[in-house]
Amino acid sequence: MEQTDITKEAVKNLVDYPDNHYRLLTSYLSKLYGVNPKCIVIGSGLENMIDILSRAILTVNDKYLLPTPNFSLFEEFSSRTGAIPVFVQLNKENRYQWTSATADEIINCIKNLSPKILWMSNPVNPTGQFIEHEMLEKIIAEANRYNCIVVVDEAYGEYTDQDNEFNTCIKFIDKYPNLVVLRTLSKIFGLPSIRIGYMATKNPDIIEITKLYRQVFPFSWFSLFVGQIALVDQEYPALSRKLNIERRTRLFQHLDQLDGYEYLKSETCVFLLKSKTISGGELVDKLESKGYFVANHNLISGIKGENYVRLTVQNDDDNNCLVETLKNLNG
C-alpha cells in the first residue's frame, strides 16, 4: 500500500460498484492451493460464512455435532436454526487434546445419531492446539459415508503452515465432497477490519447455496484491494509465523516460572490461561484495570466453569509486561 497512491485509487473507485465475482482474489487463492477457482467462495468474514452454512444446512430438530471446547459461534449460529447440539467433550485430564478416542467417539456419533453437520476448528479455537490430518481424514471419510457435512475452520491455519507448504485440509476437497474448509485474512495477516474470509469445497450444492445466501456486495472496493495485496505477499505470514513462534516460546517459558496460574500450550497466537486463586471474571477485571483486554471463556461449552481467559501473544515488551502484571496480581 505504501507503493500505491491509495487516496487517488480510492477516490477513483468510489463511483463504481466493487467486483462481486472476486475474480482476482479467487484466481490467486486457487493458484495458492492448487484447486479449481470454482471451488473457492469469498465471504464477509468467517462468522458470516458460518452463519450462512448453519441456515443453509440446518433446520428445526436437526442434529449438529460439536467437539468441545470449540469456536462458540458454531453453537450460537446452529442453535438459532432450532437444531439440536450433540457435544463430544474433550478430556480435561488430557488438557483438551484430541486423541484417537476423540475420533472414535465422533465417528460413533456420526453413525448412530445422523448429524447433518460436524463443526471443527483446526488449530482449535480457543485452545490453539493442532489436530493431525490423519485423524481428521479418518473422520471426514466416515462422515462422507453417512452424508454428514464436515466444516473445518482454519482461521488460525497459517500459524501451523510451513513456509513452503500449506498445512490445510483443502488438500482433501477433491476426495471428499462433504468437506468445507474455511480460512481468513483476519488472523496472521492482521486484517480483521477488511472482513475477508473464504471457503473451499468441491460440493456444488454448498457453493451454490452459499452464494445464494451471501450479500450481493459484502465488500467495499478498499477491502478487495487490500485483500488482493495481502494474498500476493506470502512473505508476510511467513515472517509473522516465525516471530510468533519465537515470542510465544519465550512467553511460555516465563509463564512456566509463575506460581498461581495454569495455561494450555498453543500452536497459534492465542492461548488459554487461568488463575488458581481467583475466578475468570475476576481475572478479566483485574487485567482490564491494568490495560489488558482479554476474553472470559468461563461460559464456553466444554470449559464452562473452568475459569479460563483467552489471551493473544504480543511483542516481547508487551508479553514481559503481562508476565509482570500477572506476577503482581498474585503477589
Phi, psi and omega in degrees: 000329178292339180268005184236141172283082190295325180296314180298316180295318182295314180298317181299325185266358179296333186275353181245151171289144176291156179293110181269014170258349175052046187300314182293312180300312182297318181297316183290319178298321180296324178289320180301316187259356178068040179234163177296135179305332180292345180274354183255129175237127179269139180223167183273077182080151184290331178296326176294320181289323176295319177299314179299313181298320178300309184291329182283328188258324189258151172217181186304131177073001168295155176258143170231147187254130185221105170294137182232146005287155182201182180296124189297333182289340173303311181290317184297310183290322180295318183292334178297336180279352185089006178286162186251126181282143168241111184268139169247107187279122174286153191281121179298319181295334178272007183059036174064022176284144173286139178227177177299329177295325176299312180299317180297319180295318178297315180297318177298320177296320179298316182292319190265336187246350176053054176292149178285327187214144174244121179262131175219154169236143181208116356303152186293131171258114027250002189283337182078011183270141183268138177258127182297141184294331177300319178292317180295318181296323177301317179292315181299318181297316179293320178298324179298322179296331185251019175057040177255123176288134177246121176252121177249110180273111180253044180304325179257018186298326182296339180287341178244006170293168171252160182298331182246013183200136175275122181270072192227151176285357175303333180296345182263355190292331178295331186272330187231105181290349178274359188265134174233127180242133181245137172221168187211161172263006186282333191265272187293334177283344178067038184232051182296334184288338182277349171059043178252118170234167179211156183239142174236126177201154176263357185280110185295328180293318179292320178300313184294315184287330176295317178294327180293320182278338185291149174300153180292317179231080184282348185236153167277165174303320184298318179300315180296319180300311181294319179299320180294320177297316184299315184293330178290329185269077180283351175290331183294308178298328178296317178292318179299319179298314181298312181295320180296318179299315181296314182291320180296319180299314180294319180298315181294326176297320177291319180295327178299334183270355181273137171273150172091005180224153171231147176216161177259129178297135185235155175249016179235202179267356180243155178205161179257137180221147174218156175271147176275353187240338181230163182285168177298319179298318178295320180295319177300312182298316181294319180291320179295326178294341178260004176097013180252121178266114181231162183258129177277116182254025184286349179248008180284132178304135180098332176228022180299131179081002181270354173067029176279144168241152181255131179237163179242135176295131180244200176285170187300320181298314180294321178297318179295322177296320178300314181300316179296321179296314179299319181298318182286330178298323179271347184275000000 
